[in-house]
């Protein structure tokens, strides 16, 4: 996934010299929802597409009681698995803490995967298990350091279907707290916030890329609240927000035609490959 993350000076005998991994730019999409997708392409397929582009997809299900249901829980798990990310189901008051925790855990997991892959290429199938205990400690320390110093770009996608309305104050607080935690990192951090469904597209960008979100209140202004939940299409549109990440041409052409069409009045059309 990260071709710019070489590991050098590691002996094939398992005797490791200094292990060095260049700092990376980690890309994440974080979906905050309280229900099942019911419009457009499968969110699982969309998450798989994101993963192919080097973007991890994490999902948080926000519930008041037990409203999510078995189908919703399964969808959340499947999206995160397809996107190489993590998931959790929480009450609104837990959201802010969960956003920070899930993002950090996903970062650490991604870096671990990169380091283990590089070690396996050098040490064989045994990988990190081949290393002496003191070298394993060195690897763990390096992973922690990379998690702090690597650049992090996160797009938060907020479900604004009708049932999410009473939970949006918790979403605002989560955005605010998360921006503070990003700003405290030593590595460069940016986030963007989008809501779905949009007024005329699948996704409306509420807060463009920024290093510090001070306008979290914008998430609740002029929302297109509806019963439609186009999670898959929203994930696909979020992919296009990352620099140097291109949509497959059929999807790119579809979006170009949507931008030129001002007469669909917010109607949602299915994505097709």
C-alpha positions in Angstrom: 0.0 0.0 0.0 2.8 2.4 0.9 5.6 1.9 -1.6 7.5 4.7 0.1 7.9 2.7 3.3 11.1 0.7 2.9 12.7 -1.2 5.7 16.4 -1.5 5.5 19.5 -3.0 7.2 17.6 -6.1 8.4 19.6 -9.3 8.1 17.9 -12.4 6.8 19.4 -14.3 9.7 17.0 -12.5 12.0 19.8 -10.3 13.5 18.4 -6.9 12.9 20.4 -3.7 12.6 18.6 -0.3 12.7 15.1 -0.6 11.4 13.9 2.4 9.6 10.5 3.2 7.9 9.9 6.5 6.2 7.0 8.6 7.4 3.8 8.0 5.4 0.6 9.8 4.7 -2.2 7.7 6.1 -5.6 8.2 4.5 -8.9 7.3 6.3 -12.6 7.7 5.8 -14.7 7.6 8.9 -18.4 6.9 8.5 -20.8 7.9 11.3 -24.3 6.5 10.8 -27.2 5.0 12.6 -28.8 2.9 9.9 -28.6 0.8 6.8 -27.7 2.1 3.4 -30.7 2.1 1.1 -29.7 3.9 -2.1 -26.9 3.5 -4.6 -24.1 1.0 -4.8 -23.2 -1.4 -2.0 -21.3 0.4 0.8 -19.2 -2.8 1.1 -18.2 -2.6 -2.5 -17.4 1.2 -2.1 -15.2 0.4 1.0 -13.4 -2.2 -1.0 -12.7 0.3 -3.7 -11.4 2.8 -1.1 -9.0 0.1 0.3 -7.7 -0.6 -3.2 -6.8 3.2 -3.4 -4.8 3.0 -0.1 -7.7 4.5 2.0 -8.8 2.8 5.2 -12.6 2.9 6.0 -13.7 2.9 9.6 -17.4 2.9 10.7 -19.1 4.1 13.9 -22.8 3.1 14.4 -24.6 5.6 16.7 -27.6 4.3 18.5 -30.1 5.6 21.1 -31.4 2.3 22.3 -31.2 -0.8 20.1 -32.5 0.8 16.9 -29.6 -0.3 14.7 -30.8 -4.0 14.4 -28.9 -7.1 13.2 -28.9 -6.0 9.6 -27.4 -2.6 10.5 -24.7 -4.1 12.7 -23.8 -6.6 10.0 -23.5 -3.9 7.4 -21.2 -1.8 9.7 -18.9 -4.8 10.3 -18.8 -5.7 6.6 -18.0 -2.1 5.5 -15.1 -1.9 8.0 -13.8 -5.3 7.0 -13.9 -4.5 3.3 -12.3 -1.2 3.9 -9.5 -2.7 6.0 -10.7 -0.6 9.0 -12.3 -0.9 12.4 -15.9 -0.4 13.6 -17.8 0.2 16.8 -21.4 0.8 17.9 -21.8 3.5 20.6 -24.3 5.8 22.2 -24.2 9.5 21.3 -22.4 10.5 24.5 -19.5 8.1 23.6 -19.1 9.3 20.1 -16.3 11.9 20.6 -14.1 9.5 22.5 -14.7 6.7 20.1 -13.8 8.8 17.0 -10.4 9.5 18.5 -9.8 6.0 19.7 -10.9 4.3 16.5 -8.8 6.6 14.3 -5.7 6.1 16.4 -6.2 2.3 16.5 -6.6 2.2 12.7 -3.4 4.2 12.2 -1.4 1.8 14.4 -2.9 -1.2 12.7 -2.1 0.1 9.2 1.5 0.9 10.2 1.9 -2.6 11.8 0.6 -4.1 8.6 3.2 -2.2 6.6 6.1 -3.1 8.9 5.1 -6.7 9.1 4.9 -7.0 5.3 8.3 -5.5 4.9 9.8 -7.8 7.6 8.2 -10.8 6.0 9.8 -9.9 2.6 13.2 -9.8 4.3 12.9 -12.5 6.9 10.5 -14.9 5.2 7.1 -16.2 6.4 8.2 -16.0 10.0 8.3 -12.2 9.8 8.5 -10.4 13.2 8.4 -13.7 15.1 11.9 -14.3 13.8 13.2 -11.3 15.7 14.9 -11.3 19.1 12.7 -9.9 22.0 14.8 -6.7 22.1 14.3 -6.1 18.4 10.5 -6.6 18.8 10.5 -3.9 21.3 12.4 -1.7 18.9 9.7 -2.4 16.2 6.9 -1.6 18.6 8.6 1.7 19.5 9.1 2.6 15.9 5.4 1.9 15.1 4.3 4.2 18.0 6.7 6.9 16.7 5.4 6.6 13.2 1.8 6.8 14.4 2.7 10.2 16.0 4.8 11.6 13.2 3.1 10.3 10.0 0.7 12.6 8.1 -2.9 11.8 8.6 -5.8 12.8 6.3 -9.3 11.9 7.5 -12.7 12.5 5.8 -15.6 12.2 8.2 -18.8 11.2 6.6 -21.9 12.0 8.6 -25.2 10.3 8.0 -27.9 13.0 8.1 -30.9 10.9 7.4 -34.0 11.8 9.5 -33.2 9.5 12.4 -29.8 11.1 12.9 -31.2 14.6 13.7 -31.3 14.2 17.5 -27.7 12.9 17.5 -26.1 15.8 15.5 -25.1 17.7 18.6 -23.0 14.8 19.6 -21.5 14.7 16.1 -20.6 18.4 16.4 -18.9 17.7 19.7 -17.0 14.8 18.2 -15.8 16.9 15.3 -14.6 19.6 17.6 -12.8 17.2 20.0 -11.3 15.3 17.1 -9.9 18.4 15.5 -8.2 19.3 18.8 -6.6 15.8 19.1 -5.4 16.0 15.5 -3.8 19.5 16.1 -1.9 18.0 19.1 -0.1 15.5 16.9 3.5 16.2 15.8 2.7 14.9 12.3 0.7 16.9 9.8 -3.0 16.3 10.2 -6.0 17.4 8.1 -9.7 16.5 8.1 -12.7 17.2 6.0 -16.4 16.7 6.9 -19.2 15.7 4.5 -22.8 14.9 5.1 -25.0 12.4 3.2 -27.4 12.6 1.5 -26.5 15.9 -0.1 -29.0 18.4 -1.5 -28.1 17.8 -5.1 -25.4 15.1 -4.9 -24.8 12.0 -2.8 -22.4 13.9 -0.5 -22.2 17.6 0.6 -18.8 18.9 1.8 -19.6 20.7 5.0 -16.0 21.5 6.0 -13.3 21.4 3.3 -9.8 20.1 4.1 -8.4 22.0 7.1 -5.8 21.4 9.8 -8.1 22.8 12.6 -11.8 22.7 12.5 -13.3 25.7 14.3 -16.5 25.7 12.4 -18.1 22.4 13.6 -21.4 24.1 13.9 -21.6 24.2 10.1 -22.5 20.5 10.1 -26.1 21.3 11.2 -26.8 24.3 8.9 -29.0 23.8 5.8 -29.0 20.0 6.0 -30.9 17.9 3.5 -32.5 15.6 6.1 -34.2 12.6 4.4 -35.0 8.9 4.7 -32.5 8.1 2.0 -29.1 6.7 3.2 -26.6 6.5 0.3 -23.6 5.3 2.3 -21.9 3.6 -0.7 -22.1 6.5 -3.0 -21.0 8.9 -0.2 -17.8 6.7 0.3 -17.1 6.8 -3.4 -17.4 10.6 -3.5 -15.1 10.8 -0.5 -12.4 8.8 -2.3 -12.2 11.6 -4.8 -11.3 14.2 -2.1 -7.9 12.7 -1.6 -5.2 14.1 -3.7 -3.7 11.8 -6.3 -6.5 9.3 -5.9 -8.6 8.9 -9.0 -12.0 7.2 -9.4 -12.3 4.5 -12.0 -13.1 6.2 -15.3 -16.7 5.1 -15.5 -17.4 6.6 -12.1 -15.4 9.7 -12.9 -17.5 10.2 -16.1 -20.7 9.7 -14.2 -19.8 12.4 -11.7 -18.8 14.8 -14.4 -22.2 14.4 -16.0 -23.9 14.9 -12.6 -22.1 18.1 -12.1 -23.3 19.4 -15.4 -26.9 18.4 -14.7 -28.7 21.0 -12.6 -32.2 19.6 -13.2 -32.2 16.4 -11.0 -33.2 18.4 -7.9 -31.4 16.2 -5.5 -32.7 12.9 -6.9 -30.3 10.0 -6.2 -29.1 7.8 -9.0 -27.3 4.5 -8.6 -23.6 4.2 -9.1 -22.5 1.8 -11.8 -19.1 0.6 -12.7 
